[in-house]
């Protein structure tokens, strides 16, 4: 039997075992071709079937209306940080960015590099170490705003917009760390982007979903081709050679997600995992101390907490590793413990961790 | 026994079987971690060992001096087409581009988008359908040129610079389709870039090699971070999450290449493959007609030829497929047959094809 651990890494992160087993089985002979999927031309009918299935499963699982295009790009959220203002903030357009954490701050900084003061900060909770999300009353959004950018889940700080920011402007959203954690209404979103390596697949694929009116805003024919959303949309993400193996794994993950009941079933599991984990933290509130100050803002994807001392944090990480659970060390700027509970982490995995946490209090509390 | 075909695709293309078998074996449990390499943090010591080994093997196999940095990026040659002028053609710098084929033309067009008439055409053989390379006497290279850009192997047309262009200016070179086909002296190269999906690994990784003085030319702190060579160099290609699985396969391919004797042994095999294939074409010169007009320019990576009629081209592709050889259909703009014989194609594979070609003449000639 293959040795497998419980994987709480923040990304790249665990993937559903059946999606990997499928890849392993056909790694040398994909779809009867006598080749690995890595070795097949991106113009072949065998690869094309994978590409189309990945796109179709994205549409189906997310319930995307016809006026959205799905793109499969490279460069992660970082390249998207630049592509967004390069494509969308032309001709004097302005946008408001909500700064809620490490990644939101990077997105804002990169957009300012391109678009200067046409990129405005709608709100920031940096003074409070991003330990909560801004309230509706704190958002300053210009009447002339082309879009409001936000980060749906803050991987480092462990906050998540379970209700999206209150505004009538279209959203542009970095969903890298919580895309497809549940069904949601996309109609207010002009653009969604997500590095695959948390909830969807391996690193090296950036799922991008763009509404037609946002595509039309991209008058970017003077940009290098790779940076143009419109060109990728026109060529169905085959303008250049796509990251074929990454897209193949994405397809496997999405097909598995569909087989277990789609995003509704995944949401049920994610909510259960959150109840278990936050329930444990709150039950031992004198021992485990959450980083996030507002319970409503607590993320169901990344759960940050501290033990009474940094030494106990270290012991916790080490003992958990011995018990077969990895990836629990907190992000360097925050410290403590971070439990990342993306879609591929099962309720049973979290039950195992919670059992360990209860026991850890008994021995050290 | 696993079903495998002989793969003559132009890219993505065949990979060494031992590199894939290694991946298959540890796909669910990499380096004893109990995780796939896809599931491991890019900041973990296990992934870091792969990353460092891929970099070190590149240095070792290519014999790179200390004043070169190796980068592992995304976006393929297409993104590099834009990054090169964005980083290097600042402050009034000019460059000369040699236009020798479909890809060289794209590189030039993208550079002109960014740098306008600071990008000049040193020579073009477009009027001759790129069926030969320009001669030294045809190159117009400005005294004020910061670099000469060329495409070392023209994948579509089947020409290859076995002797590099005659100039005393530094080279910037797209080596996507022939990197590591042999040892060579890199000292005149300021920058080399190569999409991995032909000679090195899966699509989604762009190997980039940059000389220190070229890094210093990159005063690009106003560019989105992902587009800055200097930042990637400073962060050892870990500024953002790299395409970890692609880099892992690259590592497997390079380790295999080292095990079989490195680039010297690979060159010997590539030259033998060329002799066999061009020998067959020349032996049946009344039947097989090469696309390239100058024998000295013939590529050892992509071999383009025509049969007497387009119908025979089709029959050839179909019968070859039945005989277990795929990827032989010529590029859409040229037609005929294209045999891509990258490093992973063995001498024996080419012997099989040549046997088929001889037999095909006997039956149809």
Boltz contact constraints between the chains, C-beta under 6 A:
constraints:
  - contact:
      token1: [A, 2]
      token2: [B, 28]
      max_distance: 6.0
  - contact:
      token1: [A, 2]
      token2: [B, 29]
      max_distance: 6.0
  - contact:
      token1: [A, 3]
      token2: [B, 29]
      max_distance: 6.0
  - contact:
      token1: [A, 3]
      token2: [B, 34]
      max_distance: 6.0
  - contact:
      token1: [A, 4]
      token2: [B, 34]
      max_distance: 6.0
  - contact:
      token1: [A, 5]
      token2: [B, 34]
      max_distance: 6.0
  - contact:
      token1: [A, 7]
      token2: [B, 35]
      max_distance: 6.0
  - contact:
      token1: [A, 7]
      token2: [B, 39]
      max_distance: 6.0
  - contact:
      token1: [A, 9]
      token2: [B, 41]
      max_distance: 6.0
  - contact:
      token1: [A, 12]
      token2: [B, 244]
      max_distance: 6.0
  - contact:
      token1: [A, 14]
      token2: [B, 39]
      max_distance: 6.0
  - contact:
      token1: [A, 15]
      token2: [B, 39]
      max_distance: 6.0
  - contact:
      token1: [A, 20]
      token2: [B, 28]
      max_distance: 6.0
  - contact:
      token1: [A, 20]
      token2: [B, 36]
      max_distance: 6.0
  - contact:
      token1: [A, 24]
      token2: [B, 24]
      max_distance: 6.0
  - contact:
      token1: [A, 24]
      token2: [B, 27]
      max_distance: 6.0
  - contact:
      token1: [A, 27]
      token2: [B, 24]
      max_distance: 6.0
  - contact:
      token1: [A, 28]
      token2: [B, 2]
      max_distance: 6.0
  - contact:
      token1: [A, 28]
      token2: [B, 20]
      max_distance: 6.0
  - contact:
      token1: [A, 29]
      token2: [B, 2]
      max_distance: 6.0
  - contact:
      token1: [A, 29]
      token2: [B, 3]
      max_distance: 6.0
  - contact:
      token1: [A, 34]
      token2: [B, 3]
      max_distance: 6.0
  - contact:
      token1: [A, 34]
      token2: [B, 4]
      max_distance: 6.0
  - contact:
      token1: [A, 34]
      token2: [B, 5]
      max_distance: 6.0
  - contact:
      token1: [A, 35]
      token2: [B, 7]
      max_distance: 6.0
  - contact:
      token1: [A, 36]
      token2: [B, 20]
      max_distance: 6.0
  - contact:
      token1: [A, 38]
      token2: [B, 202]
      max_distance: 6.0
  - contact:
      token1: [A, 39]
      token2: [B, 7]
      max_distance: 6.0
  - contact:
      token1: [A, 39]
      token2: [B, 14]
      max_distance: 6.0
  - contact:
      token1: [A, 39]
      token2: [B, 15]
      max_distance: 6.0
  - contact:
      token1: [A, 41]
      token2: [B, 9]
      max_distance: 6.0
  - contact:
      token1: [A, 74]
      token2: [B, 74]
      max_distance: 6.0
  - contact:
      token1: [A, 74]
      token2: [B, 75]
      max_distance: 6.0
  - contact:
      token1: [A, 75]
      token2: [B, 74]
      max_distance: 6.0
  - contact:
      token1: [A, 75]
      token2: [B, 75]
      max_distance: 6.0
  - contact:
      token1: [A, 75]
      token2: [B, 226]
      max_distance: 6.0
  - contact:
      token1: [A, 76]
      token2: [B, 240]
      max_distance: 6.0
  - contact:
      token1: [A, 76]
      token2: [B, 241]
      max_distance: 6.0
  - contact:
      token1: [A, 78]
      token2: [B, 226]
      max_distance: 6.0
  - contact:
      token1: [A, 78]
      token2: [B, 240]
      max_distance: 6.0
  - contact:
      token1: [A, 79]
      token2: [B, 226]
      max_distance: 6.0
  - contact:
      token1: [A, 82]
      token2: [B, 224]
      max_distance: 6.0
  - contact:
      token1: [A, 110]
      token2: [B, 224]
      max_distance: 6.0
  - contact:
      token1: [A, 113]
      token2: [B, 222]
      max_distance: 6.0
  - contact:
      token1: [A, 197]
      token2: [B, 241]
      max_distance: 6.0
  - contact:
      token1: [A, 202]
      token2: [B, 38]
      max_distance: 6.0
  - contact:
      token1: [A, 202]
      token2: [B, 245]
      max_distance: 6.0
  - contact:
      token1: [A, 203]
      token2: [B, 241]
      max_distance: 6.0
  - contact:
      token1: [A, 203]
      token2: [B, 243]
      max_distance: 6.0
  - contact:
      token1: [A, 203]
      token2: [B, 244]
      max_distance: 6.0
  - contact:
      token1: [A, 204]
      token2: [B, 204]
      max_distance: 6.0
  - contact:
      token1: [A, 204]
      token2: [B, 243]
      max_distance: 6.0
  - contact:
      token1: [A, 204]
      token2: [B, 246]
      max_distance: 6.0
  - contact:
      token1: [A, 222]
      token2: [B, 113]
      max_distance: 6.0
  - contact:
      token1: [A, 224]
      token2: [B, 82]
      max_distance: 6.0
  - contact:
      token1: [A, 224]
      token2: [B, 110]
      max_distance: 6.0
  - contact:
      token1: [A, 226]
      token2: [B, 75]
      max_distance: 6.0
  - contact:
      token1: [A, 226]
      token2: [B, 78]
      max_distance: 6.0
  - contact:
      token1: [A, 226]
      token2: [B, 79]
      max_distance: 6.0
  - contact:
      token1: [A, 226]
      token2: [B, 82]
      max_distance: 6.0
  - contact:
      token1: [A, 240]
      token2: [B, 76]
      max_distance: 6.0
  - contact:
      token1: [A, 240]
      token2: [B, 78]
      max_distance: 6.0
  - contact:
      token1: [A, 241]
      token2: [B, 76]
      max_distance: 6.0
  - contact:
      token1: [A, 241]
      token2: [B, 197]
      max_distance: 6.0
  - contact:
      token1: [A, 241]
      token2: [B, 203]
      max_distance: 6.0
  - contact:
      token1: [A, 243]
      token2: [B, 203]
      max_distance: 6.0
  - contact:
      token1: [A, 243]
      token2: [B, 204]
      max_distance: 6.0
  - contact:
      token1: [A, 244]
      token2: [B, 12]
      max_distance: 6.0
  - contact:
      token1: [A, 244]
      token2: [B, 203]
      max_distance: 6.0
  - contact:
      token1: [A, 245]
      token2: [B, 202]
      max_distance: 6.0
  - contact:
      token1: [A, 246]
      token2: [B, 204]
      max_distance: 6.0
